[in-house]
Amino acid sequence: MRERLFLGALLLTGIVVPLTGCGAPHGLDSIQVSPATQALLVGQSTQFTVTGTFGNASHSSSQPITSGVTWASSSPTVVSIDPSSGNATAKGAGIATITATAQGFNGAVSSSGTITVTAPAGTGSTPAGEDLLSIAILPGSITTDNLLGTGQFLAYGTFATPPIVMDITNGINRNGVTTPVTWISDAQYIFPVNSAGAAGATGGLVTAVGSGTADIYAVAKYADGTVVYSPSVTFNCPYAAPTPANPGDPTATPPVPPTAATPGTCNDDTIASGLLVTLTVFNAGLNTSGWLLTAPSATGTPNVISCGPASTSGSVCTATYPLGTIVTITAPAETGVAFGGWSWNCTPTLPVTAAGPNQCQVPVGTADSSNESVGAIFNNAP
């Protein structure tokens, strides 16, 4: 359900057919599995996705489907697959056919892809096929309480060959070949999202022009037609009406105390401030146990951001800064952690090394009042 449009210009009360949901939407004609072919080493994983064609062939349209699909492998000893998520893992050398099945308008529809497992990991063999195995978007959800509030999502690709994890927010550039990454919002007029490529556009930046919830996802399409979709994440701007002050009634039994006015959320009284912006930091790598990110406040108070498994703030952390602040983020040297790099928008101030320490600087909202996100890649040390 998409709710209110900014400044009350339009009230949307109809139900929008979702890109994801509890099952395949009504009118599903056919599905297409991606990737159609893929080669893996033993131990590597890849994310299969499904694109559905809707409209009963008369006014057809294509949309990704991430639920209501059942997955199966023809040879689980070669490739196992989660029956509900489509995440496949190479178990042994051989060939396996991965089949997706969904309920269509005229009955069950299915599509298949093929995985060839070429060799055990660590043998020096390089798998054939497309290098990109899956796309993840971080953070998994962003909520703003203000109209014109923004949120910066970052996209990370997992690849079959090193470097295994890369920031692909603004596209993929590997081995001299550039592959665009397109960002999509299922409510583009209410929650528009930028895609890289347009002048001045930063991929993954969402703006709340209205209130409600949108699904956001990223798509990479190779020259040979192979398409890789990310799972969707959500951008939220929940509507709550403002309430006036109540003077109360001291003569009532019992007395009614006075209450202050409240601005509510995501309404015409809660336009986002152009003077304050939010910085979000998180880990985008494979290590989940030993990493740490710190950053001071705008006035120099240390560790206003202290983010990591051992921190009380958790693994996705935020802080608010005045517009134009240059924030220094530090990744201390940690035992068992191999640092893999910063997201594109944070400029290293120390040479990037696996052992660390590492440090970068990000200007927060210097060009506009957009919120910012910085991801760091922490992998497991060999």
VEXDREN-2710 file (C-alpha; in Angstrom, 1 decimal):
% VEXDREN-2710
k/r/px/py/pz
1/MET/0.0/0.0/0.0
2/ARG/1.4/3.4/-1.0
3/GLU/0.1/6.2/1.2
4/ARG/0.3/10.0/1.1
5/LEU/2.0/12.2/-1.5
6/PHE/3.9/15.3/-0.3
7/LEU/1.9/18.5/0.4
8/GLY/-1.4/16.6/0.2
9/ALA/-1.5/16.9/-3.6
10/LEU/-2.8/13.3/-4.0
11/LEU/-4.0/10.6/-1.7
12/LEU/-3.3/7.1/-3.0
13/THR/-5.7/4.6/-1.5
14/GLY/-5.5/1.9/-4.1
15/ILE/-3.4/-1.3/-3.8
16/VAL/-0.3/-1.4/-5.9
17/VAL/0.7/-4.8/-7.2
18/PRO/3.9/-5.5/-5.3
19/LEU/7.2/-6.5/-6.7
20/THR/7.6/-8.9/-3.8
21/GLY/4.8/-10.4/-1.7
22/CYS/3.2/-13.4/-0.2
23/GLY/3.0/-15.1/-3.6
24/ALA/3.1/-14.6/-7.3
25/PRO/0.8/-11.7/-8.3
26/HIS/-2.4/-12.3/-10.2
27/GLY/-1.8/-12.5/-14.0
28/LEU/1.6/-14.2/-14.0
29/ASP/2.2/-15.6/-17.5
30/SER/5.8/-17.0/-17.2
31/ILE/9.0/-16.7/-15.3
32/GLN/12.7/-16.5/-16.2
33/VAL/15.5/-17.7/-14.0
34/SER/18.8/-15.8/-13.8
35/PRO/21.6/-16.6/-14.2
36/ALA/20.8/-19.1/-17.0
37/THR/24.3/-20.5/-16.7
38/GLN/26.9/-20.2/-14.0
39/ALA/30.1/-21.9/-13.0
40/LEU/31.3/-22.1/-9.4
41/LEU/34.1/-23.6/-7.3
42/VAL/33.2/-25.9/-4.5
43/GLY/32.1/-23.9/-1.5
44/GLN/31.0/-20.8/-3.5
45/SER/27.4/-19.6/-3.5
46/THR/25.3/-17.7/-5.9
47/GLN/21.8/-16.1/-5.6
48/PHE/19.3/-17.1/-8.2
49/THR/16.5/-14.7/-9.0
50/VAL/13.2/-14.9/-11.0
51/THR/11.7/-12.3/-13.3
52/GLY/8.0/-12.7/-13.9
53/THR/6.0/-11.6/-17.0
54/PHE/2.5/-10.4/-16.1
55/GLY/-0.6/-9.3/-18.1
56/ASN/-1.7/-12.5/-19.8
57/ALA/0.3/-11.6/-22.9
58/SER/-1.9/-8.7/-23.8
59/HIS/-0.3/-5.8/-21.9
60/SER/2.7/-7.7/-20.4
61/SER/5.2/-6.2/-18.0
62/SER/8.2/-7.8/-16.2
63/GLN/8.9/-7.6/-12.5
64/PRO/11.2/-9.5/-10.1
65/ILE/9.6/-12.0/-7.8
66/THR/11.3/-12.9/-4.5
67/SER/8.6/-14.9/-2.8
68/GLY/6.0/-17.4/-3.8
69/VAL/8.7/-19.3/-5.7
70/THR/9.9/-22.9/-4.9
71/TRP/13.4/-23.9/-5.8
72/ALA/14.9/-27.3/-6.5
73/SER/18.2/-28.8/-7.5
74/SER/18.5/-31.8/-9.9
75/SER/21.6/-32.9/-8.0
76/PRO/21.9/-31.7/-4.4
77/THR/25.3/-33.4/-3.9
78/VAL/26.6/-31.1/-6.7
79/VAL/24.6/-27.9/-5.8
80/SER/22.3/-27.5/-2.9
81/ILE/19.7/-24.7/-3.0
82/ASP/17.4/-23.1/-0.3
83/PRO/13.9/-24.1/-1.5
84/SER/12.5/-20.7/-0.6
85/SER/15.3/-18.1/-1.1
86/GLY/17.0/-19.4/-4.2
87/ASN/20.5/-19.2/-2.7
88/ALA/22.6/-22.1/-4.2
89/THR/25.9/-23.5/-2.8
90/ALA/28.4/-25.7/-4.8
91/LYS/29.0/-29.0/-3.0
92/GLY/30.9/-31.2/-5.4
93/ALA/32.2/-31.3/-9.0
94/GLY/29.5/-31.9/-11.7
95/ILE/26.5/-30.2/-13.3
96/ALA/23.1/-29.4/-11.7
97/THR/20.0/-27.9/-13.0
98/ILE/18.2/-25.4/-10.8
99/THR/14.5/-25.1/-11.3
100/ALA/12.1/-22.4/-10.0
101/THR/8.4/-23.0/-9.9
102/ALA/5.6/-20.4/-9.2
103/GLN/1.8/-20.4/-9.5
104/GLY/0.8/-18.6/-12.7
105/PHE/-2.5/-17.3/-14.0
106/ASN/-3.2/-20.5/-15.9
107/GLY/-1.4/-22.9/-13.6
108/ALA/2.2/-23.6/-12.5
109/VAL/5.0/-22.0/-14.4
110/SER/8.7/-22.9/-14.2
111/SER/12.2/-22.0/-15.5
112/SER/15.6/-23.5/-15.0
113/GLY/19.3/-22.5/-14.9
114/THR/22.4/-24.6/-15.0
115/ILE/25.4/-24.6/-12.6
116/THR/28.7/-26.3/-13.5
117/VAL/30.9/-26.9/-10.5
118/THR/34.4/-27.0/-12.0
119/ALA/36.9/-27.7/-9.1
120/PRO/37.4/-27.5/-5.4
121/ALA/38.1/-24.1/-4.0
122/GLY/41.8/-23.3/-3.6
123/THR/43.0/-25.4/-6.6
124/GLY/43.8/-22.3/-8.6
125/SER/41.1/-23.0/-11.2
126/THR/39.0/-20.0/-12.3
127/PRO/35.3/-20.6/-12.9
128/ALA/33.8/-19.7/-16.2
129/GLY/30.6/-17.8/-16.8
130/GLU/29.6/-14.4/-15.3
131/ASP/31.8/-13.3/-12.4
132/LEU/29.0/-11.6/-10.4
133/LEU/27.3/-14.2/-8.1
134/SER/25.0/-12.0/-6.1
135/ILE/24.2/-8.4/-5.0
136/ALA/23.4/-7.3/-1.5
137/ILE/22.1/-3.9/-0.5
138/LEU/23.0/-2.3/2.9
139/PRO/21.5/-1.3/5.2
140/GLY/18.4/-3.6/4.9
141/SER/16.0/-0.8/5.9
142/ILE/16.1/3.0/6.3
143/THR/13.4/5.0/8.0
144/THR/13.0/8.8/8.0
145/ASP/10.4/10.8/9.9
146/ASN/10.6/13.8/7.6
147/LEU/9.3/14.6/4.2
148/LEU/12.2/15.3/1.8
149/GLY/14.3/13.1/4.1
150/THR/16.8/10.9/2.3
151/GLY/18.6/7.6/2.8
152/GLN/21.7/6.3/1.1
153/PHE/21.8/2.6/0.2
154/LEU/25.0/0.9/-0.9
155/ALA/25.2/-2.1/-3.2
156/TYR/27.9/-4.8/-2.8
157/GLY/28.6/-7.5/-5.3
158/THR/29.9/-11.0/-4.4
159/PHE/32.1/-12.3/-7.2
160/ALA/33.5/-15.7/-8.1
161/THR/37.1/-14.5/-8.3
162/PRO/39.1/-12.0/-6.2
163/PRO/38.3/-9.4/-5.0
164/ILE/35.4/-11.4/-3.7
165/VAL/33.4/-8.4/-2.3
166/MET/33.2/-5.0/-4.0
167/ASP/31.2/-1.8/-3.7
168/ILE/29.1/-1.7/-6.9
169/THR/26.8/1.2/-5.9
170/ASN/27.7/3.2/-9.0
171/GLY/28.5/0.3/-11.3
172/ILE/30.9/-2.6/-11.8
173/ASN/34.4/-2.1/-13.2
174/ARG/36.4/-5.3/-13.4
175/ASN/39.1/-6.3/-15.8
176/GLY/38.6/-3.2/-17.8
177/VAL/34.9/-3.9/-18.4
178/THR/32.2/-1.6/-17.1
179/THR/28.8/-3.0/-16.3
180/PRO/26.1/-0.5/-15.1
181/VAL/24.1/-1.1/-12.0
182/THR/20.5/0.3/-12.1
183/TRP/18.6/1.2/-8.9
184/ILE/14.8/0.7/-8.9
185/SER/12.0/1.9/-6.5
186/ASP/8.6/0.3/-6.8
187/ALA/7.1/3.7/-5.8
188/GLN/9.3/6.0/-7.9
189/TYR/7.0/9.0/-7.8
190/ILE/6.8/8.9/-4.0
191/PHE/10.2/7.5/-3.2
192/PRO/12.5/8.2/-6.1
193/VAL/15.9/6.5/-6.1
194/ASN/18.9/7.7/-8.1
195/SER/20.8/5.5/-10.5
196/ALA/24.4/6.3/-11.3
197/GLY/25.2/7.6/-14.8
198/ALA/23.2/10.8/-14.8
199/ALA/25.2/13.9/-14.2
200/GLY/25.4/14.5/-10.4
201/ALA/23.4/11.4/-9.6
202/THR/24.6/9.1/-6.8
203/GLY/23.3/5.6/-7.0
204/GLY/21.1/4.3/-4.2
205/LEU/20.0/7.7/-2.8
206/VAL/16.3/7.7/-2.0
207/THR/14.2/10.8/-1.2
208/ALA/10.8/10.8/0.6
209/VAL/8.5/13.0/-1.5
210/GLY/5.6/11.4/0.3
211/SER/4.8/8.9/3.0
212/GLY/4.5/5.1/3.1
213/THR/7.0/2.3/2.2
214/ALA/8.9/1.4/-0.9
215/ASP/10.9/-1.6/-2.0
216/ILE/14.3/-0.7/-3.3
217/TYR/16.5/-3.1/-5.3
218/ALA/19.5/-3.0/-7.7
219/VAL/20.0/-4.8/-11.0
220/ALA/23.1/-5.5/-13.0
221/LYS/22.8/-6.6/-16.7
222/TYR/25.7/-8.0/-18.6
223/ALA/26.2/-7.5/-22.3
224/ASP/25.2/-11.2/-23.0
225/GLY/21.8/-10.6/-21.4
226/THR/22.5/-12.1/-18.0
227/VAL/20.6/-10.2/-15.3
228/VAL/21.5/-10.3/-11.5
229/TYR/18.9/-8.8/-9.1
230/SER/19.5/-8.0/-5.5
231/PRO/17.0/-8.9/-2.8
232/SER/14.8/-5.9/-2.0
233/VAL/15.3/-3.6/0.9
234/THR/12.8/-1.0/2.3
235/PHE/12.7/2.8/2.6
236/ASN/10.1/4.0/5.0
237/CYS/8.5/7.4/5.8
238/PRO/5.6/6.5/8.2
239/TYR/2.7/9.1/8.3
240/ALA/1.4/10.4/11.6
241/ALA/-0.8/13.5/11.8
242/PRO/0.3/16.4/14.0
243/THR/-1.6/16.9/17.2
244/PRO/-2.4/20.3/18.7
245/ALA/-1.5/21.3/22.3
246/ASN/-4.2/20.5/24.9
247/PRO/-4.4/22.9/27.9
248/GLY/-5.9/20.1/30.0
249/ASP/-8.6/20.5/32.7
250/PRO/-7.5/20.8/36.3
251/THR/-11.1/20.9/37.5
252/ALA/-12.0/17.5/36.0
253/THR/-12.1/14.3/38.1
254/PRO/-9.5/13.1/37.9
255/PRO/-7.6/16.3/36.6
256/VAL/-6.6/16.2/32.9
257/PRO/-2.9/17.3/32.6
258/PRO/-1.9/19.6/29.7
259/THR/-0.2/18.0/26.7
260/ALA/2.3/19.6/24.3
261/ALA/1.7/19.8/20.5
262/THR/3.4/17.0/18.5
263/PRO/4.5/17.5/14.9
264/GLY/3.8/13.9/13.8
265/THR/5.9/12.3/11.1
266/CYS/6.1/12.5/7.3
267/ASN/3.5/15.3/7.0
268/ASP/3.7/18.9/5.8
269/ASP/4.9/20.1/9.2
270/THR/7.9/17.8/9.2
271/ILE/10.0/18.9/6.2
272/ALA/13.6/17.7/6.7
273/SER/16.0/20.2/7.9
274/GLY/18.6/21.4/5.4
275/LEU/21.1/22.0/8.2
276/LEU/21.5/18.5/9.7
277/VAL/22.3/15.2/8.0
278/THR/22.6/11.7/9.2
279/LEU/25.7/9.5/8.6
280/THR/25.1/5.7/8.6
281/VAL/28.1/3.3/8.8
282/PHE/28.2/-0.5/8.6
283/ASN/30.3/-3.6/7.6
284/ALA/29.7/-5.0/4.1
285/GLY/32.2/-7.8/4.3
286/LEU/32.3/-11.5/5.4
287/ASN/33.7/-11.0/8.9
288/THR/30.9/-10.9/11.5
289/SER/32.8/-11.1/14.8
290/GLY/35.9/-8.9/15.1
291/TRP/35.4/-5.6/13.2
292/LEU/35.1/-2.0/14.6
293/LEU/34.3/1.4/13.1
294/THR/34.6/4.7/15.1
295/ALA/34.0/8.4/14.3
296/PRO/34.0/11.5/16.5
297/SER/31.3/14.2/16.7
298/ALA/31.4/17.4/14.8
299/THR/33.0/19.1/17.9
300/GLY/35.6/16.3/18.3
301/THR/33.9/14.2/21.0
302/PRO/35.5/10.7/20.4
303/ASN/33.6/7.6/19.4
304/VAL/30.2/9.1/18.9
305/ILE/30.0/6.3/16.4
306/SER/31.4/3.1/17.8
307/CYS/30.1/0.3/15.5
308/GLY/30.8/-3.4/15.6
309/PRO/30.0/-6.8/17.2
310/ALA/31.4/-5.7/20.5
311/SER/29.7/-2.3/20.5
312/THR/26.4/-1.6/22.2
313/SER/25.3/0.3/19.1
314/GLY/25.1/-2.9/17.0
315/SER/26.3/-3.5/13.4
316/VAL/24.6/-0.5/11.7
317/CYS/25.2/2.8/13.4
318/THR/24.2/6.4/12.9
319/ALA/25.0/9.9/14.1
320/THR/23.8/13.4/13.2
321/TYR/26.2/16.1/11.9
322/PRO/25.8/19.7/10.8
323/LEU/25.6/20.2/7.0
324/GLY/29.1/20.3/5.5
325/THR/31.0/18.4/8.3
326/ILE/33.9/16.3/7.2
327/VAL/33.8/13.1/9.2
328/THR/36.9/10.9/9.8
329/ILE/36.0/7.2/10.1
330/THR/38.6/4.8/11.6
331/ALA/38.9/1.0/11.3
332/PRO/41.4/0.0/13.9
333/ALA/43.7/-3.0/13.4
334/GLU/41.8/-6.1/14.7
335/THR/43.0/-9.7/15.1
336/GLY/41.6/-12.1/12.6
337/VAL/40.2/-9.3/10.3
338/ALA/41.4/-8.5/6.8
339/PHE/40.3/-5.0/5.7
340/GLY/39.0/-5.0/2.1
341/GLY/38.3/-1.3/1.4
342/TRP/35.9/1.7/1.9
343/SER/32.8/2.5/-0.1
344/TRP/33.3/4.8/-3.0
345/ASN/32.2/8.0/-1.1
346/CYS/34.8/7.9/1.7
347/THR/38.3/9.0/0.7
348/PRO/41.2/7.1/2.4
349/THR/43.6/9.2/4.5
350/LEU/45.8/6.3/5.3
351/PRO/47.1/3.7/2.8
352/VAL/44.5/0.9/2.7
353/THR/46.0/-2.3/4.1
354/ALA/44.5/-5.6/5.1
355/ALA/46.1/-5.5/8.5
356/GLY/45.0/-1.9/9.3
357/PRO/44.6/0.5/10.8
358/ASN/42.6/2.2/8.1
359/GLN/41.0/5.6/7.9
360/CYS/38.9/7.7/5.5
361/GLN/37.0/11.0/5.4
362/VAL/33.5/11.6/4.1
363/PRO/32.0/15.1/3.6
364/VAL/28.5/14.9/4.9
365/GLY/25.9/16.8/2.9
366/THR/28.3/19.3/1.3
367/ALA/26.5/19.4/-2.1
368/ASP/23.0/19.1/-0.7
369/SER/21.2/18.0/2.5
370/SER/21.2/14.3/1.7
371/ASN/22.0/11.8/4.4
372/GLU/25.1/9.7/3.8
373/SER/26.1/6.0/4.2
374/VAL/29.6/4.6/4.4
375/GLY/30.3/0.9/4.2
376/ALA/33.6/-0.8/5.1
377/ILE/34.6/-4.3/3.9
378/PHE/35.8/-6.5/6.7
379/ASN/36.8/-10.0/5.6
380/ASN/38.3/-12.9/7.6
381/ALA/42.1/-13.0/7.7
382/PRO/43.7/-16.0/6.0
END
